[in-house]
Amino acid sequence: MTLPHKISSSHKPIEEVFLELLLKLSLTGILIITAADMAFTHLAALRSVIVNFSVLFAVILAFLLHRLGYYKLTVLLLGFIILAAMLYQDIAAGSISTLSMPVIMGIGFAYSVLLKERLLYFVQGFNFLSMVLAFGWQIKHPQLYGNAHANDFVVSGIAHCTLYLIIAFSTWMLKRRYDEALKTLACQNLELFEKTNEIETQNEELVQSHENLAQLNNHLEQKVQERTIELEKQNELLIKYAYTNAHHLRGPVARLLGLIYLSRMEPEADCAHFFNLIEAQAKEIDDVVRRINKELE
């Protein structure tokens, strides 16, 4: 059984549906944020312009790659560019922005949903290491951020990394349970499909057996009818034979016996005359027997 070439959105894998929704929401969100920055932020805020347009470029490029069918490349490119933009903004600002925290957490969540197995472990490890290194650099060079103290960056780094691990790990566990349940459901559906095919095969065999039995019954009925007709013909012949025996054959035999009886009663009887009469009756009996044989044949 072959699957259709095009699959409707309701039958797409959950990863595909989530990625399409994420791209649409990301594009809408970055356009709103960019418009707000341009309206309420001074043009001198070059950092915000770089971050916004980097994310916008990542989302648009991810849209194009997804349309071309490059699923994994779309996920990696979108996550890496957005993560790099958020880390750049935090490092340049010297503090955690109100936007970077949920975005970085969302990247960890998205990777846990969209990626699997070794690629997921590698990407999550790389992102976590990048965050550690970024905050480590801030902790090592606090003098570049004015009055900021190294302890502030330690707290920020621990908060970022801890939340990232919690969200990424919990999402990974939920996604793993979902995949296991989906795999179990697929196996059950496959077993149900095989049983359905087996039942259909048995039904076909049963229908074929029923047709064979019907044909056999029809054949038997035909044989019975033929045998009945044959028996009726034989009965008719027997009736004819009985009638012939009672009427045509019994008369000559009786006369023949009478002639023999008369010849015994008359010692001086004319033997030649009696023999002629007996011969005539014998010939009549022979004719009757021949006719009976012909009818029986």
N, C-alpha and C positions, 0 to 999 in steps of 0.2 A: 504494500500500500504506500503510495507516494504522497508526500506532502505538497501543498500548493507552493508555487514559487514565491508569491508575495504573502506575507503574514500580516494580519491586521494588528493594530496597536494593542488590542485586548489580549492577544496571544504572544506578544513579544516578551522576552526575558525581562525580569524586574530591573536588571541593570540598564538595559536599553531605555526603558520607560523613565527611570530615575535620571539618567544622563540627559535625555531630551528635556525633561522638566527643569533640571538644574541649569542647562544652557539658556533656556528661555527666561527663567527667573534672574539668572546672573546678568543677562543682557539688559533686562528691564531695570534691575537694581543699579547697575553701573551707569546707565544713562541718566537715571534720576540723581544719583550722587554727583556725577560730573556736572549736570545742569545746576545743582545746588551750589557746588563749589565755585562755579563760574559766576553765579549770581551774587553770592554772599562772601566770597573770599577774594583778597587782593591778588592781582595778577603776579605779584612778587612771590607768592607762595608756590614756587617752582616744584617743591616736593609733592604737593597734592596733584599738580598737573601730571607729573611723571607717573605717579601711582595710578591715577584714574585712567590715563590713556594706555598704560601698560596692561591693566586689567581689561579694558575695552578691546585692545588688540588681541589679547589672549582669548577672550570670549568669541570674537568674530572669527579668528583663525580656527578655534575649536569647532565652531559651527561648520566651517568649510570642510575640515578634516572628517567630521562625523558624517557629513553628506557623502563623502568619498568612500566611507566604509572603514576608516582607520580608527577603530574603537579605542584600543589601548593608547595609541599616540595622542588621541584627543584628551583622554583622561590625564595622562602624564603632563602634557603641555599646559593644559588649563590649570592644574594644581601647582606645578612648579612656578609658573609665571606669577600667579596670584600670591603664592607663599613668599616668593622673592620680593614682590612689591610691598607686602605687609611688613616683612622683616626690614626692608630698606627704610620704610616709613618710621618704624619703631627705633631703629638704630640712629637715623638722622635726627629724630625728634628727641631722643634720649628718654622716652617714656612710652607707656602703653597707650595707644590711641583708643578712642571709643569704638573704632571700626575694626582695628586689626585683631582684637581678641576674638570676637565671634567669627570673623572670616577664617582665622587660623583653625579654630575649633571645627568650623564647617568643612575645611579641607580634610582634616583627620577623619571626620564622619563620612565624607564623600568617598575617600579612598577605601575605607572599610566596606562600603557598599558596592563600589564599582569594580574593585580589583580582587584577585583571588591568589591563594597559595604563595609561591615564591616571589612573584612580582609585588604582591601586597606587602610581604615582610620587608623586602628591599626598599620600597618606596617609603613606607612608614618609618623604617629605621633611618633612612636618609633625611627625611623631613625632621624627625626628632633630633638627629645629630646637628642639622643646620640650625635649629632653634637653640640648642645648647651652645653651639659655637658663637652664634650671634649675641646671646646674652653673656657668654663668657668674655667676648670682646668688650662689651659695655662695662662689665664688672672690672676688667683689667684697665680700662681707660676712662674712668669716671670724670677726669678733669676736662674731657672734651665736651661735657654737657653742663658746664657752668657750675652751679651749686649742688648738683646732684651727688649723692653719696653712693658708694659701692653697694651698701646694704639694700638701697632701693632697687637696684638692678637684680640683686640676689632674690629678693622677694618677688619681683616681676617675673624673673626667669623660672623660679619654682612654680609660680602660679600658672604661667603659660604651659610649661612642660607637663605639670601634673594634670591639668584639665585636658590637655591634648591626649595624654595616655588614657585617662578615664574614658573620654568620648570614643577614641579610636578602638580601645579594647572592648568596651561594652557593645559598640556597634558591630565589631567583628564577631563577637559571640552570638549576638542576635542574628546576624546574617548567616553565620555558620549553622545555627539551629534551623533557620528558614531553609537553607539549601538542603540540609538533611531531611527535613519534612517534605520538601519538594521532591527530593530523590525517592523517598519512600512512597510518596503519592504516585510518582511516575512508574515505579516498580509495580505498585498495586494496579495502576491503570493498564500496564502491560500484561499482567496476569489476567486481569478482567478481559482484555482484548483477546488474549490467547484462549481463555475459556469460552468467550463468545464465538470465536472461530471454531472451536471444538464442538460447541453445541450446534452451530450452523452445519458443520460437517455431519454430525450425527443426524440432524434433521434431514439433510439431503439423502443420507444413506437410508433413513427410515422411509422417506418418500419413495426412493428407488425400490426398496423392499416392498412397499405397499403396491407400487405399480407392477412389480414382478408377480406379486401374489394375485393381483387383479387379473393380469394376463394369464396366469396359471389357472385361476378359477374359470376364466372365459374359455380356456382350452379344455378344461375338464368338462364344462357344461356342453361344449361342442362334441366332445367324445361321448358323453352320456347320451346326447341327442342322437348321434350317429349309431351308438350301440342300441338305443331304444328302437330306432327305425329298423335296424337289422333284425332285432328280435321280433318286431312286429311282422316283418316279412317272413321270418322263419315260422312264426305262429300261423300266418296265413297259409304257408305251404303245408304245415302239419294239418291244418283244418281241411285243406283241399285233399290231402292224402287220406285223412280219416273219412271224408265224404266219398272219395273214390273207392276206398276200401269197403265202405258200407253199402254202396249202391252199384258201382260198376264191376268191382272185383268179386264181391260176395255172390252175385247172381250166377256167373259162369262156374264158380267153384261148387255151388249148391247143385247146379244141374249136372256137373261132372260126377259128383258123388251119387246123385240119383240114378244116373246111367249105370254106374258100377253096381249099385244095389239091384237094379232091375236085371242086369246080366247074371247076377247070382241066383235070382229067383227063377229064371227060365233056363233050364239046362240045355234045351235045344234051341236056344235063341240064335238069331242071325248075327254071328260075331262080326262079320264085315260091316254090317249096318251099324252095330254098336261102336266099332272102332272109328267109323266115319264121324259119328256123332261126338264121340270123345275127342277126336282130332279137332273138330270144329270148336268145341268148347275150350280146348287147350290153346288154339290159335287166338280165340277171343281173350283168354287170360293173358297171353303173351302181348297182345295189343294194349291191353290195359296197363300191364307192367311197364311197357315201353313209354306209354304216355305219362305214367307217374314219374319215371326216371327223367324224362325230358322236362317236366314241370319242376322237379326237384333241382335239376341243374340250373 
